[in-house]
Amino acid sequence: MKFIEEVVVDEFLPTVRSMLAEDLRDRGFTQREVADALGISQSAVSKYAHGDVARHDRIVADERVRDLVDRVGEGLADGDLSPVGALVEIEVLIRRLEEGDLLAELHEEAMPALADADVEFSVHDPDSGLRERERVLGSVRRGLRTLTNASGFAALIPNVGANVAECLDDARTIDDVAAVPGRLVDVKGRAMVPGEPEFGVSEHVATVLLAAREAGATARGAVNVRYDPDTVAALAESYPTVEFDAERGTRAAVADAVAGADASATGGDAATLVCYQTGAVGVEPIVYVLAPTAADAARIVRDLL
């Protein structure tokens, strides 16, 4: 008797780990860095590198597996994908291949009696909450890299700091929004990032994003920048733009501004729009760029430079 999990452990995982180790080495990772990224020993990496671990030819040849290795390798190398995110992506493919697909076929070869049985395998949900959270965090990381690599971005950072944020699809509270803890600040002309993106750490930008969504906008990503009339004018040439009253509570003011704007100005259910306020007593004027993802919002801001 052989379980499908044994096929995964004995054939799929060694093959995929070997392919990932090779991919990361090709991207310039050291043996130690490969071991840390994959959560295995250096001796195991050495075995993979020297071909001491057998690969299953059908698994290697599967385009979905090859695509997975390329995506995960690129994500780990760029820093867009955490080890948890990589694990989730591999798990999702495993469950898909278990359901009447490659792994199920390999299992039937190991257990011929299964071919004559009406068997359904329980699979994990490929659209799990964990996977969505990892995708959001990856998008925020990409947005951060876009901005911190852009010459001149530091000049756009407000005195209160900037942030890059993205929310879950069904976001209701700040805990459903990922951003940088402590905000980005200008240190001698460079944008400094105080820590890795987390959920629930942005109150200011997250509040604006959630308010706009409550009013009908479908944007999930946001970046805030220093207010300047020329900046607003440049953005208004390409994106719907609305002003809100800084003297009111931010959430209510943004929601009212977005909801009250002419439908032609906001695109109805705009996924990309600009919200801004020109300041008040003790309140710095700020511009907020909202877009489908954090990475999209960052690219819009970069194009201002």
C-alpha positions in Angstrom: 0.0 0.0 0.0 1.4 3.4 -1.0 -0.2 6.7 -0.3 0.0 9.7 -2.7 1.8 11.6 0.0 4.7 9.1 -0.4 4.8 9.9 -4.1 5.1 13.5 -3.1 7.9 12.9 -0.6 9.8 10.3 -2.5 9.6 11.6 -6.0 8.1 15.1 -6.4 9.9 17.0 -3.6 13.4 15.7 -4.3 13.0 16.6 -7.9 11.6 20.1 -7.3 14.2 20.8 -4.6 16.9 19.7 -7.0 15.5 21.9 -9.7 15.2 24.9 -7.3 18.7 24.4 -6.0 20.0 24.5 -9.6 17.9 27.5 -10.4 19.1 29.5 -7.4 22.8 28.6 -8.0 22.3 29.8 -11.6 21.1 33.1 -10.1 24.3 33.5 -8.1 23.3 32.1 -4.8 26.0 30.5 -2.7 25.6 26.9 -1.4 24.8 28.4 2.1 22.2 30.8 0.6 20.5 28.0 -1.3 20.4 25.9 1.9 18.8 28.8 3.9 16.3 29.6 1.1 15.1 26.0 0.8 15.4 25.1 4.5 17.8 22.2 3.8 21.4 21.3 4.8 24.4 22.4 2.7 25.2 18.7 2.3 21.8 18.2 0.6 22.5 21.1 -1.7 25.9 19.5 -2.5 24.2 16.3 -3.4 21.7 18.1 -5.7 24.6 20.0 -7.3 26.5 16.8 -8.0 23.5 14.9 -9.3 23.4 12.5 -6.4 19.7 12.9 -6.1 17.6 11.2 -8.8 15.1 13.3 -10.6 11.8 12.0 -11.9 11.8 12.6 -15.7 8.0 13.2 -16.0 8.1 15.7 -13.2 11.1 17.6 -14.7 9.4 17.7 -18.1 6.1 19.1 -16.8 5.7 22.7 -17.9 3.8 23.7 -14.8 6.6 22.4 -12.6 9.2 24.2 -14.7 7.2 27.4 -14.5 6.8 27.0 -10.7 10.6 26.6 -10.3 11.2 29.7 -12.4 8.7 31.8 -10.5 9.8 30.6 -7.1 13.4 31.0 -7.9 12.9 34.5 -9.2 10.8 35.5 -6.2 13.3 34.2 -3.7 16.2 35.9 -5.6 14.4 39.2 -5.9 13.1 39.1 -2.3 9.5 39.3 -3.5 8.7 35.9 -2.2 9.3 34.8 1.4 10.1 31.1 2.2 6.5 30.8 3.5 5.2 32.2 0.2 7.4 29.7 -1.7 6.1 26.9 0.4 2.5 27.9 -0.3 3.1 28.1 -4.1 4.6 24.6 -4.1 1.8 23.3 -1.9 -0.8 24.7 -4.3 0.7 23.0 -7.3 1.1 19.7 -5.4 -2.6 19.7 -4.6 -3.6 20.5 -8.1 -1.4 17.7 -9.5 -2.9 15.3 -6.9 -6.4 15.7 -8.3 -6.6 13.5 -11.4 -3.3 14.9 -12.7 0.4 14.0 -12.8 0.8 13.0 -9.2 -2.5 11.0 -9.3 -1.2 9.2 -12.4 2.1 8.4 -10.7 0.2 7.2 -7.7 -1.9 4.9 -9.9 1.3 3.5 -11.4 2.5 2.7 -7.9 -1.0 1.3 -6.9 -2.5 -0.2 -10.1 -5.7 -1.1 -8.2 -6.5 2.6 -8.0 -7.0 2.8 -11.8 -10.1 0.6 -11.4 -11.5 2.5 -8.4 -13.6 5.7 -8.3 -11.3 7.7 -6.0 -11.5 11.4 -5.3 -8.6 13.1 -3.5 -9.1 15.9 -1.0 -7.1 18.9 -2.1 -6.2 22.2 -0.5 -7.9 25.3 -1.6 -5.6 27.0 -4.1 -7.1 30.4 -3.3 -6.4 30.1 0.4 -6.2 33.1 2.7 -2.5 32.4 3.4 -1.7 32.5 -0.3 -3.5 35.8 -0.8 -1.6 37.4 2.1 1.7 36.2 0.7 0.8 37.7 -2.7 -0.1 41.0 -1.1 3.2 41.1 0.9 5.1 40.3 -2.3 3.4 43.2 -4.1 4.3 45.6 -1.4 7.9 44.4 -1.6 8.0 45.0 -5.3 6.5 48.5 -4.8 9.2 49.3 -2.2 11.9 48.1 -4.5 10.5 50.2 -7.4 10.6 53.3 -5.2 13.8 52.9 -3.3 15.6 52.2 -6.6 14.2 55.3 -8.3 16.5 58.3 -8.3 14.9 61.2 -6.6 12.1 59.4 -4.8 13.3 60.7 -1.4 12.3 64.2 -2.5 8.7 63.1 -2.7 8.6 61.7 0.9 6.4 63.9 3.1 7.7 65.1 6.5 5.4 62.6 8.2 6.9 59.8 6.1 5.7 57.8 3.1 4.3 54.3 2.9 3.5 51.6 0.4 0.3 49.6 1.2 -2.0 46.9 -0.3 -5.1 45.4 1.2 -6.7 42.0 0.9 -9.6 41.7 -1.5 -12.2 41.6 1.3 -10.4 44.1 3.5 -12.5 45.7 6.3 -10.0 46.9 8.9 -6.3 48.1 9.1 -5.4 44.5 10.0 -6.3 43.6 6.4 -3.7 46.0 5.0 0.0 45.3 4.6 2.5 48.1 4.7 5.9 49.2 6.1 6.1 49.5 9.8 7.2 52.9 10.8 7.0 54.4 7.3 9.7 55.4 4.8 11.8 58.5 5.6 14.2 60.7 3.8 17.7 60.2 5.2 20.3 62.4 3.4 18.5 62.0 0.1 17.8 58.3 0.4 14.5 56.5 1.2 15.1 54.4 4.2 12.9 51.4 4.8 12.6 50.6 8.6 11.4 47.0 8.3 9.7 44.2 6.3 6.1 44.7 5.3 3.5 43.5 7.8 -0.2 43.5 8.1 -1.8 46.0 10.5 1.0 48.5 10.8 -0.3 51.4 8.7 -3.0 53.6 10.1 -2.7 56.7 7.9 -2.4 55.3 4.3 -4.5 52.2 5.2 -7.3 54.5 6.4 -7.4 56.4 3.1 -7.3 53.2 1.0 -10.1 51.6 3.0 -12.2 54.7 2.9 -11.9 55.0 -0.9 -12.9 51.3 -1.2 -15.9 51.9 1.0 -17.0 54.6 -1.4 -16.8 52.2 -4.4 -13.2 52.4 -5.6 -11.7 49.0 -6.3 -8.1 50.0 -5.7 -6.1 47.7 -3.4 -2.7 49.4 -3.4 -1.6 52.9 -2.3 1.4 55.1 -1.9 1.4 58.6 -0.3 3.8 61.4 -1.4 4.5 65.1 -0.6 1.8 67.5 -1.8 2.7 69.8 -4.6 0.2 71.5 -7.0 2.4 70.4 -10.0 2.3 66.8 -8.8 -1.5 66.9 -8.6 -1.7 68.5 -12.0 0.6 65.9 -13.5 -1.3 63.0 -12.0 -4.7 64.6 -13.0 -3.6 64.4 -16.7 -3.8 60.6 -16.6 -5.9 59.6 -13.5 -9.1 60.6 -11.9 -8.3 63.0 -9.0 -10.4 64.1 -6.0 -9.7 66.5 -3.1 -10.9 65.8 0.4 -11.1 68.1 3.5 -8.2 67.6 5.9 -10.1 69.3 8.7 -12.6 66.4 8.9 -11.9 62.9 9.9 -9.8 61.2 7.2 -12.0 58.2 6.7 -15.3 60.1 6.4 -13.7 62.9 4.3 -12.1 60.5 1.8 -15.3 58.4 1.5 -17.4 61.4 0.9 -15.0 62.9 -1.7 -14.8 59.7 -3.7 -18.5 58.9 -3.4 -19.5 62.5 -4.3 -17.2 62.9 -7.3 -18.7 62.8 -10.7 -18.8 59.2 -12.0 -16.9 60.3 -15.2 -14.1 61.7 -13.0 -13.6 58.6 -11.0 -14.4 56.0 -13.5 -17.3 54.8 -11.5 -15.5 51.9 -9.7 -12.0 53.3 -10.2 -9.1 51.0 -9.6 -6.7 53.8 -10.1 -7.3 57.3 -8.7 -5.6 60.1 -6.8 -6.9 61.6 -3.5 -5.3 64.6 -2.0 -5.7 67.2 0.7 -4.1 70.6 1.0 -3.5 70.7 4.7 -5.0 72.2 7.8 -3.8 73.3 11.2 -1.3 70.7 12.3 -2.0 68.5 9.2 0.5 68.3 6.5 -0.9 68.3 2.9 -0.5 64.9 1.2 -1.2 63.2 -2.1 -2.4 59.5 -2.2 -2.0 57.4 -5.3 -4.4 54.5 -5.3 -4.0 51.7 -7.9 -4.9 48.0 -8.4 -1.8 46.9 -6.5 0.9 48.4 -4.4 3.4 47.7 -7.2 1.1 49.6 -9.7 0.9 52.6 -7.3 4.7 52.6 -6.9 5.2 52.6 -10.7 2.9 55.6 -11.1 4.8 57.5 -8.5 8.1 56.5 -10.1 6.9 57.9 -13.4 6.6 61.4 -11.7 10.3 61.6 -11.3 
